[in-house]
Amino acid sequence: MLKRLDKKVKTEKIQNIKIKLYDGIRFDLEEKFDFILLFWMYHEVRNKPFFIEELKSALKPEGKMLIAEPGIHVSGKKFSESIKLLTDAGFKIVEEPRVSLSRAVVMQKKS
């Protein structure tokens, strides 16, 4: 999937985008980001508290992240529990977009 995305980025000549594969341990990033996309993968993260701290350190102060989970695979209750971990860790919901076949929120660090 990442190879397809990389090909699309190159074909469309999209700039200022970095595609990273998370190893499950550390983000290993040198810069901070305006936007992070977690698409249909957050439910697979085993150590969510650690992962959340990595997200916080990777986002710029006004940065946002879109979390979309597969609606058929992640129940509303599980999604709410996952989002609560993020709000308890210092994120706030700024939008609840409609994403096809998904449960989704846009979040930002609380100021």
C-alpha positions in Angstrom: 0.0 0.0 0.0 2.8 2.4 0.8 4.5 1.7 -2.5 1.3 2.6 -4.3 1.0 5.8 -2.4 4.7 6.6 -3.1 4.1 6.0 -6.8 1.0 8.3 -6.7 3.0 11.1 -5.0 5.7 10.9 -7.6 3.3 10.6 -10.6 1.2 13.6 -9.3 4.4 15.5 -8.4 3.1 16.2 -4.9 5.6 17.9 -2.7 6.0 18.3 1.0 4.8 14.7 1.8 6.8 12.0 3.6 5.7 8.4 3.7 6.9 6.5 6.7 6.4 3.0 7.8 6.2 2.7 11.6 8.3 -0.1 13.1 6.1 -0.4 16.2 8.8 0.9 18.4 9.8 4.5 17.6 8.8 7.0 14.9 12.5 7.9 14.4 11.7 11.3 12.9 13.9 14.3 12.8 11.2 16.9 12.0 7.7 17.8 13.3 4.6 17.6 11.1 1.6 19.7 10.3 -0.5 16.6 9.7 -0.4 12.9 10.5 -2.8 10.3 8.9 -3.6 7.2 10.8 -5.7 5.2 8.3 -7.2 1.9 9.3 -4.2 1.0 11.5 -4.6 2.6 15.0 -6.5 -0.5 16.2 -3.4 -2.6 15.4 -1.1 -0.6 17.7 -0.3 -2.7 20.8 1.2 -0.1 23.1 -1.2 2.8 22.6 0.1 5.0 25.5 3.6 4.9 24.1 2.4 5.4 20.5 0.3 8.4 21.7 3.4 10.0 23.2 5.2 9.5 19.9 2.4 11.2 18.1 2.5 14.1 20.5 6.2 14.6 19.9 5.9 14.3 16.1 3.1 16.9 15.7 3.8 20.7 15.5 1.9 22.7 18.2 -1.0 23.4 15.8 -0.7 20.1 13.9 -3.6 17.9 13.3 -4.1 14.2 12.8 -6.9 12.3 11.1 -7.7 8.9 12.6 -9.9 6.7 10.5 -10.7 3.1 11.5 -12.7 0.5 9.5 -16.3 0.6 10.7 -16.9 -3.1 10.1 -13.8 -4.1 12.1 -13.7 -1.6 14.9 -16.9 -1.2 17.0 -18.2 2.2 18.1 -17.3 1.3 21.7 -13.7 0.3 20.8 -13.3 3.4 18.7 -14.6 5.6 21.6 -12.2 3.9 24.0 -9.3 4.6 21.7 -10.2 8.2 21.2 -10.6 8.6 25.0 -7.0 7.5 25.4 -6.0 10.4 23.1 -8.2 13.0 24.9 -6.8 11.9 28.3 -3.3 12.3 26.9 -3.9 15.9 25.8 -5.6 15.8 22.4 -9.0 17.3 21.5 -11.4 16.4 18.8 -11.7 19.3 16.3 -13.8 17.6 13.6 -15.7 14.4 13.0 -15.5 14.0 9.2 -17.4 11.4 7.2 -15.0 8.9 5.8 -16.5 6.1 3.7 -16.8 2.8 5.6 -14.9 4.3 8.6 -15.2 5.9 12.0 -13.1 9.0 11.9 -12.0 12.1 13.9 -9.6 14.9 13.4 -7.6 15.7 16.5 -5.2 18.3 17.7 -3.1 18.9 20.8 -4.9 20.9 23.5 -3.3 24.3 23.9 
